[in-house]
Amino acid sequence: MDIDKISTILKERGYDARSAKLVASDSMSLSSPLNDYFESWLNSTTDLHDYAYAGYSVYKLMNDRNMTYPAAILTMDWLIKEPEKAIISLRKGIK
């Protein structure tokens, strides 16, 4: 899915234009299988997949830190790509 389509869907779901563009841009480089999970969610908001890594999971981030599904997916991707930085940040309570 292209960045403009993703941004449009996010705006339809309540994101402001700036946030939609940022999330859409960041989503273009998601790790597997997170890219598939995000695209499934774009097609249907009820299609949520959990994924765990380094003691965190999509559902845990959503429940414990009140993140949206896209935010949790992007955070999990950050954990995969830069675990040291992400874990330190998450331990400090940055959402």
N, C-alpha and C positions, 0 to 999 in steps of 0.2 A: 504494500500500500504506500502511496506517495505521501510526502510531508504535508501537502496542501489538504488532502483528503483527511488525514489524521487530525490536522488542526481544525478543520471544519467540524468533525465529529466531536472533538473535545469542546469546542465552543457551544455546540448544541447541547452538551451535557453540563454546561454551567461554567466552563473555564473562561476567563477573560482572554482577549486576543493575545496579549503578551505571553501569558502563562501557557496558552494552547500552543503557541509557536515554539516556545522553549521545550515543552514536553514532547511535542511532535519531532523536533530536531533531535533531542536526546534519544528518542525511541528508535531512531534510524540505525543505531549501532548497538542494539541490545544483544546480549549473549544468548545462545541457544540453551534451553528451550524458552527462555523468557520472551524472546521475540514472538514466538508462536502464541504464548499465553496472552500477551498484550494484544496481538491481532485478533484473537478469539474474543477478547473483551470488547474490542472496538466493534465487532460484529454483533455482540449481544452482552449487555451489562450483567446478565445473570451467568455468563460463562466465565467463572472465576476458577483459577487453578492455583494451588498452593505450591510453594517451592521452598526448600530449606537449605541453608548454607551457613556455616560458621556460627551455629547456634541461633540463627535468626530465620524467620520464615515470612512469606508474604502475609499470611493471615495474622501472625503475631504482630507484625508492624502495623497492620490495619487496626487490630484490636487494642494493642497496648499503647500505640502512639498516635492513634486516630488518623492514620494516613489513608489517602484514597488508594484505590487499586493501582493506578498508574504510578503514584509516588512510591508505593511499596515495591512495585516491579523495578523501577529505576534505582531504588535503594539496594535491592538485591543484586542488580547488575553492578553497582558500585562495589558491593562487598566481594563480588567475584573478581573484578578487575583491580581493585586497590584495597585488599582486605585490611591491611594495617591502618590506613587512614580512616577507612569507613568504620571499623570497630572502635577506634579511639573516639571518633565523632559520635557514634551511637551511644557509647558508654557515658559520654558527657551530656547526653540527653538532647542532642541536636536532631530535629525532625526534618 
